[in-house]
Amino acid sequence: MAIGFLMMTDYQREIQAKAREIMERMLPFDELRRREDLNGGVGEFPKDVQLEFMKADLFAINMTPKYGGKGKGFVDRTALYEAISYTDPGFAFGFRGLGDKFDAIADSHLPEDEKHKWAAKFLETKNPEVVGGSFCLTEPQAGSDATRIETEAVYDKGNDEWIINGEKCLINNSDICSYMTVFAWTDKTVSAGKGVTAFLVEKDRAGVTVLPPVKKMGLKLENVGGFKFENVRVPSTHIIGELGGGFKSAMGKLDVDRAENVSFCLGAAQSAVDFCKKFANERQAFGKYIVQHEGVGFAIAEMEMKLQTARALLFQAMEAGDRGMNLGTALSIGTKWYGIQMCVEVAQDCIDILGGRGTLCDYPLEKVYRDLRAFPAMGGTPLIAKRTIAKTFTEKH
Ligand SMILES: Cc1cc2nc3c(=O)[nH]c(=O)nc-3n(C[C@H](O)[C@H](O)[C@H](O)COP(=O)(O)OP(=O)(O)OC[C@H]3O[C@@H](n4cnc5c(N)ncnc54)[C@H](O)[C@@H]3O)c2cc1C
């Protein structure tokens, strides 16, 4: 079996082939290892690889044609992310993060000519500066329970501006983004569903401090850091969507994002299985290739079907998104939890099949495992996933 869905279009096959070629050329195994070790092991987002994807017309493929984008769908994008993640899910995750944030600009109240200026910068391929956004919801005291955020925006009527104060952490692409979507209370007298608003904040505004990226066990080719906002002023045009509608839009956006995370894990897990198959067909023990021992051959067969199950769930979620259906939080978070769980289990089983070599850094599997372990917590932990699904059938007792 191979990466990608059974029912892929010619376009999806084509972008997968291009993505694989760029990743294999730019980030061969030794180069990946070298880049993981940069900055004392924090790692670094590879802007040069990003630029290759931009030149190949593969950046932000879902951006709306109104602003010069291709307007491709969710299934297209997941096909692309799976192919990139076959080499490195960290880069794929950072790449998605930058590319899908044009929505923040499009949904803001900026004048149209300013939106078009941003769009031109966003798609510029000659200038190596990477332009993209980040999504700032999580705070030191507020993760799963996002209603606990403390960041606040106060209206200055005289200047028609909002003054933002607060702190965000665990933010993907905080170091390289050009602007942020910042969630802040605008009315603390009502519930978060009505009192939290999303703001577009350019990174170079006075009062924004970028906190350094944190060191993680995996996904070293994307960085996660934080921001401090101290009396940061933004005009009212920087409200994204409706005043007080931030929470609703955050949750809607997360529904797609979190299910889509399965694509990163699938690419990485499939690369581990493919490596494992090769290894099992070359390594001998007790007079046979180890793949001929049922314990090994059957284990790999199970892995393949786990990945196909995860892929089918992902495809269902993305196809629903493409048809404009409301995925719903339970199905979205369930797809994410179950799909990622399958991929993590597969990576772990692959390590076992390699015997003593499974965890050696000269082999690719320990990296796959380290990378995959970061995904279960993102966009809702496994416990929150089960809690959300259980709520759909728990009656008032
Ligand atoms: C690599 C990475 C990238 C990220 N990128 C972003 C980003 O770009 N933007 C952003 O805003 N955030 C981002 N996050 C943050 C992520 O969304 C949070 O880590 C996640 O929501 C969990 O929050 P927390 O870490 O604060 O854990 P907590 O909410 O503190 O949870 C701790 C534990 O308590 C459990 N728990 C909590 N409530 C319940 C309950 N009701 N029932 C049972 N168990 C419960 C959880 O399951 C977990 O095991 C990122 C995280 C990572 C690791």
The ligand as an SDF file (V2000), in Angstrom:
LIG
                    3D

 53 58  0  0  0  0  0  0  0  0999 V2000
    3.4250   21.0970   19.1370 C   0  0  0  0  0  0  0  0  0  0  0  0
    2.2540   21.8800   19.6380 C   0  0  0  0  0  0  0  0  0  0  0  0
    1.7500   22.9320   18.8700 C   0  0  0  0  0  0  0  0  0  0  0  0
    0.6970   23.7030   19.3540 C   0  0  0  0  0  0  0  0  0  0  0  0
    0.2410   24.7390   18.6020 N   0  0  0  0  0  0  0  0  0  0  0  0
   -0.7150   25.5760   19.1110 C   0  0  0  0  0  0  0  0  0  0  0  0
   -1.0910   26.7520   18.3840 C   0  0  0  0  0  0  0  0  0  0  0  0
   -0.5880   27.0390   17.2910 O   0  0  0  0  0  0  0  0  0  0  0  0
   -2.0110   27.5820   18.9410 N   0  0  0  0  0  0  0  0  0  0  0  0
   -2.6030   27.3180   20.1500 C   0  0  0  0  0  0  0  0  0  0  0  0
   -3.4400   28.1080   20.5700 O   0  0  0  0  0  0  0  0  0  0  0  0
   -2.2550   26.2060   20.8790 N   0  0  0  0  0  0  0  0  0  0  0  0
   -1.3320   25.3280   20.3900 C   0  0  0  0  0  0  0  0  0  0  0  0
   -0.9380   24.2130   21.1020 N   0  0  0  0  0  0  0  0  0  0  0  0
   -1.5010   23.9860   22.4170 C   0  0  0  0  0  0  0  0  0  0  0  0
   -2.4850   22.8200   22.4830 C   0  0  0  0  0  0  0  0  0  0  0  0
   -3.6710   23.1480   21.8120 O   0  0  0  0  0  0  0  0  0  0  0  0
   -2.7070   22.4790   23.9860 C   0  0  0  0  0  0  0  0  0  0  0  0
   -1.5060   21.8720   24.4410 O   0  0  0  0  0  0  0  0  0  0  0  0
   -3.8790   21.5590   24.1960 C   0  0  0  0  0  0  0  0  0  0  0  0
   -5.0870   22.2540   23.9700 O   0  0  0  0  0  0  0  0  0  0  0  0
   -3.8990   20.9950   25.6270 C   0  0  0  0  0  0  0  0  0  0  0  0
   -3.8000   22.0240   26.5810 O   0  0  0  0  0  0  0  0  0  0  0  0
   -2.7120   21.9570   27.7690 P   0  0  0  0  0  0  0  0  0  0  0  0
   -1.4330   21.5340   27.1870 O   0  0  0  0  0  0  0  0  0  0  0  0
   -2.7580   23.2520   28.5010 O   0  0  0  0  0  0  0  0  0  0  0  0
   -3.1910   20.7930   28.7210 O   0  0  0  0  0  0  0  0  0  0  0  0
   -4.2940   20.8700   29.8910 P   0  0  0  0  0  0  0  0  0  0  0  0
   -5.5590   21.4560   29.3580 O   0  0  0  0  0  0  0  0  0  0  0  0
   -3.6990   21.5190   31.0870 O   0  0  0  0  0  0  0  0  0  0  0  0
   -4.5240   19.3410   30.1990 O   0  0  0  0  0  0  0  0  0  0  0  0
   -3.6620   18.5860   31.0380 C   0  0  0  0  0  0  0  0  0  0  0  0
   -4.2700   17.1880   31.2040 C   0  0  0  0  0  0  0  0  0  0  0  0
   -5.5700   17.2760   31.8160 O   0  0  0  0  0  0  0  0  0  0  0  0
   -6.5010   16.5410   31.0560 C   0  0  0  0  0  0  0  0  0  0  0  0
   -7.8330   17.1520   31.1720 N   0  0  0  0  0  0  0  0  0  0  0  0
   -8.1600   18.4830   31.1270 C   0  0  0  0  0  0  0  0  0  0  0  0
   -9.4890   18.6320   31.2470 N   0  0  0  0  0  0  0  0  0  0  0  0
  -10.0290   17.3840   31.3790 C   0  0  0  0  0  0  0  0  0  0  0  0
  -11.3500   16.8530   31.5190 C   0  0  0  0  0  0  0  0  0  0  0  0
  -12.4230   17.6450   31.5520 N   0  0  0  0  0  0  0  0  0  0  0  0
  -11.5170   15.5180   31.6150 N   0  0  0  0  0  0  0  0  0  0  0  0
  -10.4470   14.6820   31.5530 C   0  0  0  0  0  0  0  0  0  0  0  0
   -9.1680   15.1260   31.4210 N   0  0  0  0  0  0  0  0  0  0  0  0
   -8.9640   16.4410   31.3250 C   0  0  0  0  0  0  0  0  0  0  0  0
   -5.9730   16.6130   29.6160 C   0  0  0  0  0  0  0  0  0  0  0  0
   -6.4870   15.5490   28.8180 O   0  0  0  0  0  0  0  0  0  0  0  0
   -4.4740   16.4770   29.8560 C   0  0  0  0  0  0  0  0  0  0  0  0
   -4.1570   15.1240   29.9900 O   0  0  0  0  0  0  0  0  0  0  0  0
    0.1080   23.4010   20.6240 C   0  0  0  0  0  0  0  0  0  0  0  0
    0.6040   22.3280   21.3670 C   0  0  0  0  0  0  0  0  0  0  0  0
    1.6580   21.5810   20.8920 C   0  0  0  0  0  0  0  0  0  0  0  0
    2.1720   20.4590   21.7280 C   0  0  0  0  0  0  0  0  0  0  0  0
  1  2  1  0
  2  3  1  0
  2 52  2  0
  3  4  2  0
  4  5  1  0
  4 50  1  0
  5  6  2  0
  6  7  1  0
  6 13  1  0
  7  8  2  0
  7  9  1  0
  9 10  1  0
 10 11  2  0
 10 12  1  0
 12 13  2  0
 13 14  1  0
 14 15  1  0
 14 50  1  0
 15 16  1  0
 16 17  1  0
 16 18  1  0
 18 19  1  0
 18 20  1  0
 20 21  1  0
 20 22  1  0
 22 23  1  0
 23 24  1  0
 24 25  2  0
 24 26  1  0
 24 27  1  0
 27 28  1  0
 28 29  2  0
 28 30  1  0
 28 31  1  0
 31 32  1  0
 32 33  1  0
 33 34  1  0
 33 48  1  0
 34 35  1  0
 35 36  1  0
 35 46  1  0
 36 37  1  0
 36 45  1  0
 37 38  2  0
 38 39  1  0
 39 40  1  0
 39 45  2  0
 40 41  1  0
 40 42  2  0
 42 43  1  0
 43 44  2  0
 44 45  1  0
 46 47  1  0
 46 48  1  0
 48 49  1  0
 50 51  2  0
 51 52  1  0
 52 53  1  0
M  END
$$$$
